[in-house]
Amino acid sequence: MNKVEPIRDKEKIEEIKKLLLKKSYRNYILFVLGINTGLRIGDLLKIKVKDVRNKSHIVIKEEKTSKNKRFLINSNLRCELDKYIKDMEDHEYLFQSRIGTNKPLTRFQAYRIMSSAGKEVGLDRIACHSLRKTFGYHHYKQHKDVALLQKLFNHSSPRITLDYIGITQDIIDESIEDFSL
């Protein structure tokens, strides 16, 4: 199985947003929520409208770790979510399958959506986990705080976090190229 990658290029992120927005607002919101929170796909798919309506934070119990996680809904995300949930009921899943009544989108369908969007913009190794990695990659590039990111991801070491978000040798080399004391 090929390792999925973060989406490093912000222009590609914008291309995917535009593509998904044209096709489905639900899929667009799934992508935007994923890349802005770093939550795992299994956790995203379980979120209900009541978990985000009039809330300052998303509070979940992580599927993988069984730990409680609290994540701020920033103002940009708040605006997008409010538009999306305007006509939805509190008991509804945020990301509903089109099959059945109030059934969450499946992991497989989420994978197909993300993988297809990636391919359409020329990215081959994109899947659901790319959303979490994309969040981590850009959070690190903006803040340069691996300890904070390690805590956000609940990783045991900074090395694991840097490997996870795709800070590869060429990116490390690039950072050293212009460094001088």
N, C-alpha and C positions, 0 to 999 in steps of 0.2 A: 504494500500500500504506500502510495506517495505521501510524503509529509506535506500538509497544507501550509501555506505561507500567509503572512499578514499582507495587506494591501499597502505597500510603501508609498506609492505615488498618489498624492492628494487629488490630482486631476482624474485618475482612474476612479477614485472614490466618488467624485462628482459625476463622472460618466455613469457609474452604477446607480447612483441616486436618481439621475434623470431617467435612465432606462426603467428602473423599477417603478418610479412615479408614473410614467406613461402607462405601464401595464397594470399595476395594482397598488393602491394606497396601503393596503395591509402589508404587502411585501416590502414596500418602501419603509414603512414604520418599523418592521422587523429588523431590517438592515440598519437603520438609523439608531434604533435602541441598542442593538448589538454592538455597534462600533463606538457608541458613546457611553456604554456602561461596562463593557467587558464581561458581562454575565454569560454563562454557558448556555448553549441553545436549549438544553433540557429545562433550565430554569426560566428562560424567556418564554418558552411555549406554555408554561404552567401559570403565567401571570394572568390575572383576571382584571377587568375594568376597575373593580373596587380597590385593587392594589395600587392604582395610580391616580384615580380620580380624587382631586382636592388633596393630594398628598405631596409632601415636600421630598419624601424619600421612597424608594422601592425597598420594601422589607420582605425578604424571602428566607426560607430554609433551603440551603443549597442541596441539590439532589445528590451530588457526588460526595460531599464532605459531611452532610447533615448539620453543618454549622449555619447559624443565623448570619445573614448578610444585610447590611443597610447601605443603600447607595443613593446619593443625592440626584434628584431630577433637576438638572440645570435649566435656566430660563429658555434656552433654545429648544431643548427636549420637551419642556412643559408646553410650549406653544404647539409643537407638532402633535403631542399626545392629546391635548385638549381638542384640537380639530378632529383628530381621528376618533375619539371616543364620544363626541358630542351626541350622537344618536344611538349610543349603545347603552345597555342596561348593566348595572353593577355586577350581576352574577355571571355575565358572559366572559368567555375567554377573550383575551386581547387579540390573539391570533387564531381565529377560527378556521377550521377546515370547511371547505365548501360542501363536503359530504356529511350529512347528518345535521342535527340541531345542537348548537353550542358544544361542538367537539373541538378540542384543540388541534391545530395543525400538527401533523406528524413530523418526527425528525427527518424521515425520508423525504417528505415533500419539501421541508425547509432546505434540506441538502440540494434537492433538484433545483429549487429556486435560486439559491446562492451560486451553485456551480454553473448553472446556465447563464446567469448574469455575468459572472466572471469571464466565461468563455466569449460572450458577446462583446466584451470590451478588450479581449485579447489576453486574458489572464487564465492560465490553465490550472494552477494548483490552489484554487479557491473553493472553499466549502464553508459549512457553518462555523467551524472552529476558527476560520480566518477572521470572523468578526471580533472575537475575543483577542486574537493576536494583533489585529489592526489597532484596537483600542490600546493595547499595551505598547506597541511599537511607537505610536504617535504620542502617547502620554510620556514615554521615556524621552523621545526626541524633543518634546516641548519643555519638560521639567528636569530632565537628567537626574532623576532621583530613583535609583534602582531599589533602594530600601523601601520607599513608599509603594512602588509597584509590586515588589515582592510581598508586601503585606496585603495589598489589594487582591493579589492572585493567590494568597495563602501558600506561597512556595517556601521551601525550606532553605534555599540559599540564593544569593544574588546571581550566581552562575546559571542556575536553573532558569531563573527569570530572563536573563539576557539570551540564553539559547532559545528559550520558548518564544520570545518575540522576534527572533530572527536577526539579532545583532550579529551578523556574520563577520568573518575575517576581513572582507573588503571594507565593511563599514567601520570596523575597528581601525584598519589601516588608514582609512580616510580621516578619522579623527586624530590620528597621530601625525599625519602629513603636515598639518599646519600648526602643530604644537611645538613650542620652543620656550625654554626658560632662560 
